[in-house]
Amino acid sequence: MSRRWSDEQKRIIRDSRVVTTRNIVESLRPLDAKPVFVSGSAVGFYGDRGDEQVDESFPPGRGFMSEICQEWESEAARATEFGVRVVQIRTGVVLSKEVARFKRC
């Protein structure tokens, strides 16, 4: 991430997520005993929403990272076509040492 996001750098970022996931999914296809495939993408899926709080019910955002996450998750979801259960998580980077306070449901 220390490099400028040239077209080539964007291709490298995309391929590292999407093509790698495609290869993993294809390696699962011939298995008789189907595993659970846990695929982790990123909160970049939601795009830049400032301080707006989002959850998994929110639609994708716009921009490069959102598009990559959508492709990434779509590629992972293909494994369901041949009987693999797919669990998708979106994670982000922790930017503070402060403890977040969550309201209990």
Secondary structure, 3 states (H helix, E strand, C coil): CCCCCCHHHHHHHHHHHHHHHHHHHHHHCCCCCCCEEEEEEEHHHHCCCCCCCCCCCCCCCCCHHHHHHHHHHHHHHHHHHHCCEEEEEEECCCCCCCCCCCCCC
